[in-house]
Amino acid sequence: PDRDRTFYEHLPGFVHAARNLDKCNDDLPMVVILEDFYGSGTYESVNQISGYLSELSSWYGLTSVNHANVIKHERANLDIPYTVSHILGSDYHIHSGMGSHAGAAWTMFFNFLSAFTDSCTAESLGLDIPVSSIPLKFMGPYDTSGSYDTISPTWRRNKDEAREYCSRQPLLNKTTEPCTYAFMANSMSGVNSVKGLRAVMKGVLTSSDGWEASGNPVKQPRIGWYASKEGAKFSLEIVVSSDTKFLTIMSMKSYGPKFVDTMLEINVQINRKDTGQHATSSHQITGYHETKTSIHVPHKVELPGGGAQVGDVILLDAILKRGAYFKINGIAFCAY
């Protein structure tokens, strides 16, 4: 079940979100699938992963890079147990070391450079570069419930929705910020310190009891928004600056004893600017899984009442119903 959710929910969801960061540009941004799984397992299970990533790349028209093919032949020369990877600076089969990450980065760089040079060479020789005339970012979800009969109507519906959305944007280049409020605690976002996380929450946090910004930029525990007692709660108030239809909570799932049976309840209310009416919804997020590693998992839900319009106010109340420990790594209120 976890693998199915990864393949048919999380990865397609990431691709969809990434390709729609610039919703009104049919071609950008560029999204690349990198396969770097070389861990223990049967040939059949490893090939299933490779096959799925290949199918996902083909479905969405993505560039696909296979770092696993580069590294697994090097590892064939090592006379050591399979779960030990000294050449990668690590002795743990789930989390590879710095060498593996550096190798993946160089593999990506090589493939980017090759693509750029091939394109430039083709242009200098007067050769045509094949480009799809159909914007593939409007492809529907790649999941177990879809069928080939739904490809065309889903693509047309997504395209029409994007065109209607972009026609309402006031800027001449037809682009707008996709999120009315969002943060992610990591070095790439710039929110990689306790001070930085407090700053991004200061303007929207209306109350907090038992929650605090805590953690370290590099060593564990990492930067995040942490609950430290059962019943811990906080509230946010978001004044909507662009059409907003979804809430995403990025939270940690782990296997340690303090994560067992933890459950966070999220209550959302939208106060309408024009009518004074409101819409509400409630959601639950658990913090435990049996997999022996800690991961951040996105929980994306539709906002009640069809979403919020510019000028509406979104109220979020969160309370840790079970357990005495929880971590949120990101919150986003976005158009898609």
N, C-alpha and C positions, 0 to 999 in steps of 0.2 A: 504493500500500500504506500509506503514512503517513497519508493522508487516511482510508482505511478504518479504520485502527486508532484514529484520533482519533474518528471518528463512531460506530463500533460497539463500541469497547472503552473508551477513556479517558473520554469524556464520559458514557456510561451508567454507568460505574464510579464517576465522581465523584458523579452524581446519586444513585445507590444508597447510597454512603457517607454523603453529606450528609443524606439523608432518614432514615437510620437512626442518626444521632447520638443521637436520642431514640427508641430502638427500640420502646419500650412506649407511645408516644403515636401514635395513628393519624393525627393531623392535623399535627403539628409535627415538625421545623422547616419553615419556609417556604423553598423553593428557587426561584430565579428564573434563567431563561436570558437572558443579555444578548448580543445580536448586535452587534458593533462592527467587523466586518470590512468595510472599504471599499477594500482594496488593489487593485493592478493585477491584471488577469485578464480573461478573456472574460466576456460576460454569462452564458453558459451555466454556467461554473464558479462565478461569484458566486451565481447563482440556485440552484445545487445546494446550496451552503452554507446559504442562507436556507431552502430547502425542507427540508433535513435537520433544522435546528434547530427549525423549526416542527413537524415530525413528532415529534421527540424530546419537545418540550414537550407536545404533544397526548397522546402515549403515557403519560407519567407524570403528566399533569394539572398541569403547571407554569405559572406566569406567565411570559410571554415578552415581552421588551422589545427593540425594534429601533432601536438608536442609529445604525446605518448609514443608515437612511432619513432621519434628522434631518440628518446631516452631508453626505451626498453631493450634495444639492441646493445647499448652500452652496459646495461645491467646484466646482460647474459654472461659477461666475462667475470662477474664477481662471484667468488666462492664463499658466499655468506648466506645466512638465512634470508628468506625473501622479505621478511618484515623489517630487516635492518638495511638502511640505505646510507652507508658511510660516505659514499661518493657525493651524496646530496647534503652532507652536514647534518644528518638526522638519524636517529635510531628508533623512530616511531612510525609505524606504517600508515597512520592516518594523516599526520601533519609532517610533510616533507620540509627539509631545511632550506636555508638561504640559497644554496646552489641550485635547487630545483626551481625556485622562483626566478633567479637570475637567468637560468637556461630558458624558461618559458618566455621571459621578456626578450631575449636575443632571438628566439625562434619567431616571435611575433614581428620583431624589427626586420628580420630577414625577409619574411613574407610580404610585409608592407613595401620594403625597398624593391623586391622583385616585381610586385604589381605596378609600382610607379615607373620603374625602368622599362618594363614591357609595354606599358601604355605610351610612354614617350618614344620608344623605338618604333612602335607601330605607326604613330602619328608622323614621325620623320620620314617613314617609308611610304606614306600615303595609304596605309592599310586601314580598312574600316574596323572600328572596335565595336563588337556587338553589345548593344544596350537594350534592355527590355523596355518596350514602349508602354507597359502596364505598371503603374505604381504598386509594387508588391507590399508596401506598408499597410495596405487596406485588406490584406488577406485575413480571413477569420481565424479563430483559435484552432490550434492543432491539438485536438483532444479525442478522447474515446467516443464521444457522443456525435461527432461530426460525420458527414458522408460527402462523397463527391457531388451529390445532387445539390448540396448547399453552398458550394464554392462560389458560384456566380452571384446568387442573390445576396449572400453575405458580403462579398467584395463590393457590390454596388451600394448596399446599404451603408457600409462603413465609409465609402467614398462620398456619398451624398451627405452624410452627417458631418464629415470633415469640411466639405465645401460650405455647408450652411454655417458651421462654426466659424470658419475663417472669414466669411462674408460679413460677419458681425463685428470683427475686430477693427478698432479705429485706426490702427497704424497703417501707413502706406505699404509697408512690406508684408502686411497680413500676418504678423507674428505677435504673440503675446506670451506672457509668463503662464505656464501651464498650471501653476499651483498658487493658491491664494495665501498659503502658509505651509512651509515645509522645512525640516532639518533632518540631517543624518549625522550622527556622531562618528566621524572618522577623519583621517588626515587630508583626504582629497577634498572634502567639503569645507575644510577650514575650521570645523567645529571639533577640535581635538584637544580641548582643555576644559577643566571645570569652569573656568572664567568664561570661555567661549560659549559653552552650553547654557550657562546662566543668562548670558546676554541674549541669546536667540529666544529664550523662553520668557524673558522679563516682560515683554510687551503684551503677552497673551495669557500668562499665568495669573489667575485671580485668587487662588488659594492652594495651599499644600500642607499636608499633615503626614509625616512619615516618608515623604519622597524627597530626594535631593540629587543634585548633580554630583557625581563622584567618579573616581577611577583615574587611570594613568594613560598617557598617550601611547605607550608601547607595552610595558609589562602589565601582567594581569593584576587585578581586574581592570579592563579597559574602560575608557570614558563612556558614561551612559547616565540615564535617568533611573535611579534605583529606589525601590521600596524596601524598607527595613523593618516592617512590623505588619502583623495581620490587621486588616482594616485601614491600612494606609490609603490616603485618597488625595486627589488633586483635581483642579478644575481649570479649564481653558475657555477663553472667550475670543472668537475670531470674527472680525468684521470682514465680510467677503468683498474682495477686490476684483475677482473675475469669476465667471461661471464655474461652480464647483459641484462635482457629482460623486466623488469618492473620498473615503477616508482610508488611509493605510497606516497601520501600526507595525513597526519593525521591532520585534521583541525576541529575547533569547529563549531558546529551548536547550535544556541540558539534562544530565543524568544524575547529578549529585543529590545527596539526601535533602538539601534545602530546597530543591526544585520539585520534590515529590508532591503531587496533588495540589500544586499551586494553581490559582485561577484568578484572573483579572476580569472585572466586569466594566464594560465601557457603555455609557449612556450618552446619546447624542440628541440634541434638540436644535431645530432651526426656527428662529423667529423671523417671520416675514416682514420686510420693510414696509410694504404697501398696505397689507391687510391686517397686520397685527396677529395673524394666526400662526400656529407653530406645528411642526411635525417632529416625531420622536422615534427613536429606535434604540435597541439594546443588543450588545454583543459580548461574547465571552471568549477569553484567550487563555489557554493553559501554558504552563511553563516547563512541563516535564516530557521527556521521551527516553526510550531505552537505549538508543544509539550512544555508544561510548565516546561522544564528542559534544562540544557546545557549538551551536550555530545560531545565527540570527534569521528569523523567519518572517516574511511579510504577510500581514493579514489585511487584505483589501476588501472593503465592504462598500456597498452603495449607500449614499446618504438618504435619509428618509424623505418622502414627499417629492421624489424626482430630483433632489439636489437643491442647492442654494444659488440665488442670483446676486448680482452686484448690489451691495447695500444691506443684504440680509445679515443676520448675526448667528453664528454657529456656537453653541455651548456644548462642551464636552466635560463629563464627569467620570472619573475613573476611581475604582475602589478595589483593593486587593481582598477579595472575598475569602480566599483560602490561602494558607501559607504565610510566611513572614519574610519572603525575599522574592524580588522580581526585577527584571531589567528591561527597560525600553531603550532602543538604540535610535529610533527615529519616528517622527510623526509627520504625516503629509495630508493636506486637504487640496485635492487637485481636480482638474477637469476630466482626467482619464487615468 
